[in-house]
Structure formats: C-alpha cells, structure tokens
C-alpha cells in the first residue's frame, strides 16, 4: 500500500466540528491554528463527534488563550471517577510571539477571536481561530441574499436536469 492511500482517509475525515454561525456574524481577517489541551474523556468524545462549537469564543488571560463555550458532551461510557464538565474552559496552545501579536490586534476596536473549526492534524485535535471583526446588520442581510440567490440557482438547475 502506498503512502498516498494511507493519508487520503485522514485528510477526508479531519474535520470534527465547524462554527457556521461565526462566518455569518464576522468578517475573518486572519486565521491561526492552535493546539487544544484536552482530558482523556474529551478526546474520546471528540472522536465520537460529541462537540458543539457554535457558542464558543476565545479570550486572552495573562498572555494565554482560552476557549470558552465549546461543549464536549461526555460519552455514556465515561468513567465514574472522572468529573466530566462539558462546558469547561480549555487552554489553547500557540507560540508566545503569535499570542503577543494577537493581543495587540484584539485591543484594537471591534476585533475579537472566534473559533472557526476543530480538526485532526497528526493525531492531535487542533482549533482554527480567526481574528474577526463583527459584521454590521446590512452585511448580514447581504449574506442572506447571496445564500438565497444561490439556492434559487441550484433549484432552477435541478428542475432543468429532471
């Protein structure tokens, strides 16, 4: 078996969870990849797809990044001696220089850090974080119009092919 065949399934299944709400509410300026500090039961739950990233956000405390609001629901088979807190604050791992650069940018008016997705990379869970600026109400309406326009085109194409 060639190495090409070995990496293909990993590349296909690398996405764990997406934050679809983030792209609707924010314009992404820059994207960063961070490591994620997880407990053993959390890794098992992530493998089972028990992750919700929708209400998550990133804060900076004492020069470190933390992911708040990301829910990882424990499996039913989780050990009884482990206190499984599904909404606990999780530390994000990044190089100190990148964090310093982010601190400077986040302190500017209107910028925030938003988790975009969780994915696998070399057997480890990674979180993609974006430096984002909130969209105005009219921008959100434009996004909705674009989405509805694409749906109409797809419907028309489907009807035509029948």
C-alpha positions in Angstrom: 0.0 0.0 0.0 1.5 3.4 -0.9 1.7 6.3 1.4 -0.8 8.2 -0.7 -3.6 5.7 0.2 -2.7 5.9 3.9 -3.2 9.7 4.1 -6.3 10.0 2.0 -8.8 8.9 4.6 -7.2 11.1 7.3 -7.5 14.1 5.1 -11.1 13.4 4.3 -12.2 12.8 7.9 -10.0 15.6 9.5 -12.9 18.0 10.2 -14.5 17.5 13.7 -16.8 20.5 14.1 -17.5 23.8 12.3 -18.7 27.1 13.7 -21.1 28.0 10.9 -22.5 30.9 12.9 -19.1 32.6 13.0 -18.9 33.2 9.3 -22.4 34.8 9.3 -21.6 37.1 12.2 -18.0 38.1 11.5 -15.5 39.0 8.7 -12.4 37.0 9.2 -9.1 39.0 8.9 -6.5 36.4 9.8 -6.6 32.7 10.7 -4.4 30.8 13.2 -4.1 27.1 14.1 -3.8 26.3 17.8 -3.3 23.2 19.8 -6.0 22.3 22.4 -5.4 20.9 25.9 -7.9 18.1 26.4 -8.5 15.4 29.0 -8.8 11.8 28.1 -12.6 11.5 28.2 -12.8 14.7 26.0 -10.6 13.1 23.3 -12.8 10.1 23.2 -16.0 12.2 23.0 -14.4 14.3 20.2 -13.7 11.1 18.2 -17.4 10.2 18.6 -18.4 13.6 17.3 -19.9 14.9 20.6 -18.7 18.5 20.0 -20.5 21.8 19.6 -18.5 24.9 18.7 -21.4 27.3 17.9 -21.3 29.5 21.0 -17.6 29.3 21.6 -15.3 32.3 21.8 -11.6 32.9 22.7 -10.3 35.1 25.5 -6.8 36.2 26.4 -5.9 36.0 30.1 -2.3 36.5 31.4 -0.8 36.1 28.0 -2.6 32.8 27.3 -5.5 31.9 25.1 -8.6 30.1 26.4 -11.6 28.6 24.6 -14.8 29.2 26.4 -18.3 28.0 25.5 -17.2 24.9 23.4 -19.3 22.0 24.5 -17.8 18.5 24.5 -20.5 16.1 25.8 -19.2 13.1 27.7 -19.9 9.6 26.4 -22.2 7.4 28.4 -19.4 5.0 28.9 -17.2 7.7 30.6 -15.6 6.7 33.8 -17.4 7.3 37.1 -14.4 8.6 38.9 -13.8 11.4 36.4 -15.8 14.6 36.9 -16.9 15.4 33.3 -17.6 19.1 32.8 -18.8 19.6 29.3 -18.5 23.4 29.2 -15.2 23.8 31.0 -12.6 26.4 29.9 -10.0 24.8 27.7 -6.5 26.2 27.1 -5.3 26.9 23.5 -1.6 26.4 22.7 0.2 28.9 20.5 3.6 30.3 20.2 4.2 33.3 22.5 5.1 35.6 19.7 1.9 34.9 17.9 -0.1 35.5 21.1 1.7 38.8 21.6 0.8 39.9 18.0 -2.8 38.8 18.6 -3.1 40.8 21.9 -2.1 43.9 20.0 -4.7 43.3 17.4 -7.5 42.3 19.7 -7.1 45.5 21.7 -8.0 47.5 18.6 -11.6 48.4 18.4 -14.0 45.8 17.0 -11.7 42.8 16.8 -12.3 39.5 18.6 -11.0 36.0 18.4 -13.5 33.4 17.2 -13.1 29.6 16.9 -13.9 28.5 13.4 -13.4 24.7 13.5 -11.9 21.8 15.2 -9.9 19.3 13.2 -7.4 16.5 13.4 -3.7 17.0 12.5 -1.2 14.3 13.0 -3.4 12.6 15.5 -4.0 15.7 17.6 -7.0 17.9 17.9 -6.4 21.4 16.6 -8.6 24.5 16.8 -8.6 27.1 14.0 -9.1 30.6 15.4 -9.8 33.7 13.4 -9.1 37.3 14.2 -12.5 38.7 13.3 -14.5 41.9 13.1 -18.2 41.9 13.7 -20.5 42.3 10.7 -23.0 45.2 10.5 -26.7 44.4 10.1 -26.7 45.3 6.4 -23.7 42.9 5.8 -25.7 40.1 7.3 -28.6 40.9 5.0 -26.3 40.8 2.0 -25.1 37.4 3.2 -28.6 36.1 3.4 -29.5 37.5 -0.1 -26.4 35.8 -1.6 -27.3 32.5 0.1 -30.9 32.6 -1.1 -29.8 33.6 -4.6 -27.5 30.5 -4.8 -30.4 28.3 -3.6 -32.6 29.6 -6.3 -30.0 28.9 -9.0 -29.5 25.4 -7.6 -33.3 24.8 -7.7 -33.5 26.0 -11.2 -30.6 23.8 -12.3 -32.2 20.8 -10.6 -35.6 21.4 -12.3 -33.8 21.8 -15.7 -32.0 18.5 -15.3 -35.1 16.5 -14.5 
